[in-house]
Amino acid sequence: MNGTAYGFLTAAAPGPDALTRALAEAFAVPQARVDVAPDGTVDGRNWDTALVTCEYEVLRAGDLRGMVQVYATPAVTAPPAPEEVAAALARESGTSVLVEWGTVPWVRKVFLPQGWTTYAAIEDLDIAQDQPWFRVYATQTGLAAFPEAEVEGLPATVHGVPAHTPLADALGEHRDLLHPWEALISRMAAGWPPARWYGADLYRADLEARDRLEAALPTLPDAVRTALTTLDARFHELTIDDAGEELGADPSVTPWYRHRRPAVLPWRVLLPADPEAADWLWKWVEEGAEGKPGGVDLSSLDLSGADLSGADLSSSLLCAVDLTRTRLHGTDFHRSNLQSADLTGADATGACFVRADLDGAVLRGTTLDGADLTRADLYGADARGATLRGACLLGATLIDTDLRGADLTGARLGETSFRVTLDDTTRVTGLTGTLTGPTTLTTPAGTPHPLTGPALEHWLRTRGSNARVVPPRHHRQAGDP
């Protein structure tokens, strides 16, 4: 009788103590019966009494720094699934753990220390001859462990979950013709497993498969026609007619199914890893499909790593929400409350923050290039290292706002309250318009130095800005409504 072998990759270098604890927990054996050692170690091993053995290797470079091989002896009568072991390893080691998933070798399921999961695409670059060198080039949720990875939907994860296609499976030689259409309908009915995502390009490919089926229909047997009638009726139930607007189909020259789209658009967002936040966000997506007006309350949720590009979050409550590393291209936050929200490292290029409340928000390293912050409030915001290239700040309130290291190249002001903190790394080339001070310039030694009126204008102009300092109409103070 053979034992059970497991293999894992880890974001950080594995430690023997954490490995021992995790394996003892996962396999329900005493820690004394777990033998953990660096790969290649022979001396001092507990071969005779160990129920679970583990060899690990610390990788010198790449996005993944650990390889872990585990073996459960035949004496372990109910070995856990690899996912259970990965979850225990992530929790005990405090790092992301990747395990093989599905049939595509480059896709891995990622277990996070918080108990959450997502998916990643990896490649072995084969740079080092004596050690693997892995690169994580895409993740379905933005992860701090892999900051260089693209955040995108991974089609391979969709195909890694077999679709239920009983009608197509019963058609013998005609199965492949009907299968894509039934698979689409099956996935739609199941809520788009495994991550409630389905790309618009995948949907278009399914419509093309339906086109081929339509073209072949006159030559097909009655069994195929009957199955197709059933599937078309189910497709009609699960979709809505938008006159082809979502996917750009002209109703006058395209068949009926191309005028319909899923009632809940599965390509609207990429959900965060936090399951509670994902559920709330998906509920909002569903409500949008039902045409319910108004904003949404996502306050205090962890939406980090999600992709909300183009989403309409206007008039929403997002107080203290975690939007770190979130993709917010063109997202609409008009009149939304983002007090104390954390947007560290988020990409909000072209986003709308008109009249948004960003008081106390953390915008460190946030990309706000081309964003519209007209009349936005940023009282006490920490925008160190943020980029606001070409941003619109007309009438915005920046009081006690930290702009050290920020880039305001080409930004536009208009009687903007600009009582901010700057330093010599703050870039203002091409900054135009009018502002009210005073500002505080922090010297390299950390000493604050006030800049007012002509002195502030001189500082700006010596750095490529022609913005003018004007008298304030009203100074907003802490506690003002």
SULUR-V233896 format. One record per run of one state. SS is the DSSP state (hx for helix, st for strand, lp for the rest). FROM is the first residue (numbers start at 0). TO is the last residue. Records with the same first field share a line. If there is no record, write none. Layout:
# SULUR-V233896
SS = FROM-TO  FROM-TO
This chain:
# SULUR-V233896
lp = 0-2  10-14  27-29  38-50  58-64  72-80  93-95  100-105  111-115  124-132  139-142  146-148  151-153  159-164  169-170  189-198  219-220  241-254  262-268  270-273  289-295  297-300  302-305  307-310  312-315  317-320  322-325  327-330  332-335  337-340  342-345  347-350  352-355  357-360  362-365  367-370  372-375  377-380  382-385  387-390  394-395  402-405  407-410  414-414  423-425  427-430  432-432  436-437  442-446  451-451  461-466  469-480
st = 3-9  33-37  51-57  65-71  96-99  106-110  116-123  133-138  149-150  238-240  259-261  269-269  296-296  301-301  306-306  311-311  316-316  321-321  326-326  331-331  336-336  341-341  346-346  351-351  356-356  361-361  366-366  371-371  376-376  381-381  386-386  391-393  396-401  406-406  411-413  415-422  426-426  431-431  433-435  438-441  447-450  467-468
hx = 15-26  30-32  81-92  143-145  154-158  165-168  171-188  199-218  221-237  255-258  274-288  452-460
